[in-house]
Amino acid sequence: MSQTNPNGLRKRYVHVVAFALTASAGLGFTGCGGGQGPHEAKMSADGMVAQSAPDSFNKQNAESYSAIVENEYRSPLVEPRSTFSADVNTASYSNVRRFINEGKLPPKDAVLLAEFVNYFPYQYPAPAGNDPVSLTLDIAPCPWKTEHKLARIGVHAKDLSPDDMPARNFVFLIDTSGSMAASNRLPLVKESLILLVNRLTDKDRVTIVTYAGEAGLKLPTTPGSRKQVIRDVVSSLNTGGGTNGEGGIKLAYEMARRSFIEGGANRVILCTDGDFNVGVSNQSDLRQLIEKERASGVFLSVLGFGMGNYKDDRLKELANYGNGQHAYIDTIAEGRKVFVEQGGGLVCVAKDVKFQVDFNPAKVNAYRLIGYENRILKQEDFKNDAKDAGDMGSGHTVTALYEIVPAGVKIDLPDVDPVKYQKPAQTKGNASEWLTVKMRYKQPDSEQSKEQSAALKGAGAASGGEDFRFASAVIEFGLILRDSKFKGDANFDHVLERARGAMTFDPNGHRKEFIELVQKARNLSTSNVRE
C-alpha cells in the first residue's frame, strides 16, 4: 500500500520481518549509537514498520539503511527528562545529496535529521577558559507549526590552532576489494586522502593498510613530512579480491598501537563501501572487536564511498562504537570538506559528550526531540562515566532541536494514570524557564566527566537569528523528505525562503548548495521520483 502527500512524496510500508535491504550483508534492522546499544524498531498497531524504499529499490539496490522510528511527543509530567548523546556524523546529508543529484528522491530511512543539521557549521560562541566545549540555548516559534516553539541546543568545540595541534598518528585502512573499482570508490578515496596528506607535518605519522581477500601493510609508519612517499603509495593502490574487513581492522589497530603517540591523536581512518564478506562479517562481532580496540586510545573514523552497494547502517554503527565519526564522500568537494575544511575534527577535544534536558511543566505541555533516534540514552546513563557517548573534534559544532508544545496549547497524548505513591514534582525556581540543559563531557585523556548547565528563559525572538533560521530550514527539508507525520505545514517554498534569508555566514558555500539542492528536490517531488 502507498500514500502520496501534497509534496508528492510516497510513503511505503513493509512487514517488520522483511530484510530485503540488508539480506545481502546478513544484517537485520540493527540500530546505531555511540555505545548505547541497538535501536529497537517500533511497530504500529497493524504490525507494520515504516520503510521508505519501494520494491524496485529492494530488487535492484544492495544499499542498506536502519529503520527509523521518529521520537514522539512526551509530557514533562510523565517524562520530565530527555537524555541523549552528541552526534557529529554527517553522512546522511551528503548521501541524500547524491540521490537528489542523480535525479531521485532518497529512501526515507536514509534521512537522519541530526546528520542533516550537523552537516553545517554554526556561529556558536567559542568555549571559555579550560572548557573544550561551549553551550548555547535559544528559542523561537516553530516554522512548520506556528503555535509550537523550537528550542535549540548549540555546542561548539574549541578550534585548535596549528601550533596547538597535537601530533597525529593516522592509519589509513583502505578497502581495495573488487567492489571498490568504480570511479566514485577507490579513485575518489585516493584523491581525498591525498588532500589530507598534503596538510601533514613532520610530527605526524601515517601508516597504510589495505584489505581485499587478505589484509596487507602497504606503508609502514612514515613521517608526515615525507609527503611524496605517502602520495606515491596511495596513488599505486588497485582493486581486486574479496573483502576481509576483519583482517584489515585487526591489522590497522595493531599498527596504530605500535606507532601510538602518547598525548597525540591516534586514529584509524577506514575508507570503504561497507561490503564486508570475508572473515567476521556479523555486525555484532565487528562491533565487539572495535569496542575492545577503542580501549587502547585509538579512535576510528569511517568514510563511506560508492553507491548501489553502500552499507550506511553498518558503517554508522562501526564509527559510533569506535569513538569516531561517519561521513559519506560522494565527490572530491566533499573530500575537501572532510579533510581540509574540517580536518581538525580528526583530533578529539571532548569525548563522551551527552545531554540531559529537564522540562518545566509550567511552560511546556509536551516536547519532542527532533532526530537523534539512534542516540537516545537512559536517564541513568547521563552520570554513568562508563557509558560511551559521542565525541567532538576540533572545531566541530553540534545542534539539537526540540519541538515544544507550550502550556495551554492542546495536543493529544496517551493517557497515563497518576502515580499512586508519589506526588507530581512541583515547579521550582524561575517560572520563566522553559527547560534546563546539562551537558557532560570528558577530556580526551580522562575517564571522569565534567558538567556544564544552562537554563532557557524568555519568549525568544520572533523568528530567531540567521543561524537559527537556517538550522530550522534544514530540519524542515528533512521532515519533507522523510514524509514525517510531524511535518505540519512544512513545504519546500518555506524552506527556500528561510534559507535564502540566512546566507550572511556561508564561508565555503554549503548553504548556497543547500538552496540548490532544495530546488532540485522540489522539482523531483512534482514527478514523484523516489529511489
FENFEN-V963502 format. One record per pair of residues at least 6 apart in sequence whose C-alpha atoms are under 6 Angstrom apart, sorted by the first residue. I is the first residue (numbers start at 1). J is the second residue. D is the distance in Angstrom with one decimal. If there is no record, write none. Layout:
I,J,D  I,J,D
This chain:
2,11,5.6  2,12,5.2  3,10,5.6  3,11,5.4  4,10,4.7  8,525,4.9  8,526,5.7  8,528,5.4  12,51,5.8  12,52,5.3  13,50,5.1  13,51,5.2  15,48,5.1  16,48,5.9  16,49,5.5  20,58,5.6  21,58,5.7  21,64,4.9  22,64,5.3  29,66,5.3  31,38,4.7  31,39,4.1  32,317,4.5  32,374,5.4  33,320,5.6  33,374,5.2  33,375,5.2  34,320,4.4  34,321,5.5  34,389,4.7  34,390,5.5  35,321,5.5  35,388,4.9  43,49,5.0  52,107,4.8  52,108,4.7  53,107,5.1  61,308,5.2  62,308,5.7  62,309,4.7  63,308,5.6  63,309,4.7  63,310,4.7  63,311,5.4  64,311,5.1  65,312,5.6  65,313,4.9  66,313,5.4  67,109,5.8  68,109,5.9  72,368,5.9  73,366,6.0  73,367,5.3  73,368,4.6  74,366,5.3  74,367,5.4  75,366,4.5  76,359,5.9  76,361,5.7  80,358,5.8  80,359,5.7  81,357,5.4  81,358,4.7  82,356,5.6  82,357,5.1  83,355,5.6  83,356,4.3  83,377,5.3  83,379,5.9  84,354,5.8  84,355,5.5  84,375,5.5  84,376,4.4  84,377,4.9  85,354,4.3  85,375,5.2  85,389,5.3  85,390,5.6  86,353,5.5  86,354,5.5  86,390,4.7  87,390,5.6  89,115,5.6  89,325,5.2  89,326,5.0  90,115,4.6  90,119,5.0  90,327,5.2  91,326,5.9  91,327,4.1  91,328,4.4  92,111,5.9  92,112,5.9  92,115,5.7  93,116,4.9  96,106,5.9  99,106,5.6  104,529,5.3  104,530,5.3  104,531,5.4  105,529,5.8  105,530,4.4  105,531,5.7  106,531,5.4  107,531,5.9  108,482,4.6  113,371,4.9  113,478,5.9  114,371,5.1  114,372,5.6  117,474,5.9  118,398,5.8  124,156,5.9  127,133,5.1  127,134,4.4  127,158,5.9  132,157,5.8  132,158,5.4  133,156,5.5  133,157,4.4  134,155,5.4  134,156,5.3  135,154,5.9  135,155,4.9  136,153,5.9  136,154,4.9  137,152,5.6  137,153,4.9  138,151,5.8  138,152,5.4  139,150,5.5  139,151,4.3  139,460,5.0  140,149,5.7  140,150,5.5  140,460,5.1  140,461,5.4  140,463,5.6  140,464,5.4  141,149,4.3  141,150,5.8  142,148,5.4  142,149,4.6  142,150,5.0  144,488,5.4  144,489,4.7  144,490,4.8  145,488,5.7  148,404,5.6  148,405,5.0  149,403,5.8  149,404,5.0  150,402,5.7  150,403,4.8  151,401,5.5  151,402,5.2  152,400,5.8  152,401,4.5  153,399,5.7  153,400,5.1  154,398,5.9  154,399,4.7  155,397,5.5  155,398,5.1  156,397,4.5  157,394,5.8  157,395,5.2  157,396,5.3  158,394,5.7  158,395,5.5  159,394,4.9  159,395,4.5  160,394,5.9  166,264,5.2  167,203,5.4  167,204,5.1  167,264,4.9  168,204,4.7  168,264,5.7  168,265,4.7  169,204,5.9  169,205,4.8  169,265,6.0  169,266,4.7  170,206,4.9  170,267,5.2  170,268,5.9  171,206,5.7  171,207,4.6  171,208,5.7  171,268,4.7  172,208,4.8  172,269,5.0  173,209,4.9  173,210,5.6  173,269,5.8  173,270,4.7  174,210,4.7  174,270,6.0  174,271,5.0  175,210,5.8  175,211,5.3  175,272,5.1  176,211,5.8  176,212,5.4  176,239,4.5  177,212,4.3  177,239,5.2  177,240,4.8  177,241,5.0  177,242,5.3  177,243,5.4  178,239,5.3  178,240,4.2  178,241,5.4  180,186,5.3  181,239,5.7  184,306,5.5  185,305,5.3  185,306,5.1  190,234,5.9  192,335,4.9  196,339,5.3  200,224,5.0  201,224,5.0  201,225,5.2  202,223,5.5  202,224,5.0  202,225,4.4  204,223,5.8  204,224,4.9  205,222,5.4  205,223,4.6  205,224,5.3  206,221,5.4  206,222,5.2  207,219,5.4  207,220,5.2  207,221,4.5  208,218,5.4  208,219,4.8  209,216,5.7  209,217,4.6  209,218,5.6  210,216,5.4  211,244,5.9  211,248,5.2  212,241,5.2  212,242,4.9  212,243,4.4  212,244,5.5  213,241,5.0  213,242,4.3  213,243,5.5  213,244,5.4  214,244,5.9  215,247,5.5  215,248,4.9  243,276,5.2  243,277,5.4  243,278,5.4  244,278,4.4  244,279,5.5  245,276,5.3  246,279,5.4  246,280,5.3  265,347,5.6  266,298,5.0  267,298,5.2  267,299,4.7  267,300,5.6  268,300,4.8  269,301,4.9  270,302,4.8  270,303,6.0  271,303,4.9  272,304,5.4  272,305,5.9  273,304,5.4  273,305,5.0  273,306,5.8  273,310,5.1  274,311,5.0  290,322,5.6  291,321,5.8  294,322,5.8  299,322,5.7  299,323,5.3  299,324,5.8  300,322,4.9  300,324,4.8  301,319,5.7  301,324,4.7  301,325,5.1  302,319,5.5  302,326,4.9  303,326,5.8  303,327,5.1  303,328,5.6  304,328,4.6  305,329,5.6  316,326,5.7  319,325,5.4  319,326,5.7  329,335,5.8  344,394,5.0  345,393,3.9  345,394,4.6  346,393,5.9  347,393,5.1  347,394,5.9  348,392,5.7  348,393,4.0  349,393,5.2  349,394,5.9  349,444,5.9  350,391,5.9  350,392,5.3  350,442,5.6  350,443,5.1  350,444,5.6  351,391,4.1  351,441,5.9  351,442,5.2  351,444,5.8  352,388,5.6  352,389,4.1  352,390,4.9  352,391,5.4  352,441,5.4  353,389,5.8  353,390,5.3  353,391,5.9  353,440,5.7  353,441,4.4  354,439,5.7  354,440,5.5  355,438,5.7  355,439,4.6  356,437,5.9  356,438,5.2  357,436,5.7  357,437,4.5  358,435,5.4  358,436,5.2  359,435,4.4  360,434,5.5  360,435,5.6  363,406,5.8  363,407,5.1  363,434,5.6  364,406,4.7  364,407,5.0  365,405,5.4  365,406,5.3  365,407,4.5  366,404,5.9  366,405,5.0  367,403,5.7  367,404,4.4  368,402,5.4  368,403,5.2  369,402,4.5  370,401,5.8  370,402,5.7  432,457,5.5  432,458,5.9  433,456,5.6  433,457,4.4  434,456,5.6  434,457,5.9  435,455,5.9  435,456,5.5  436,454,5.7  436,455,4.2  437,453,5.5  437,454,5.5  438,452,5.7  438,453,4.2  439,451,5.5  439,452,5.2  440,449,6.0  440,450,5.5  440,451,4.4  441,449,5.2  441,450,5.6  442,448,6.0  442,449,4.6  466,502,4.7  470,499,5.2  470,502,5.7  473,495,4.9  473,499,6.0  479,487,5.5
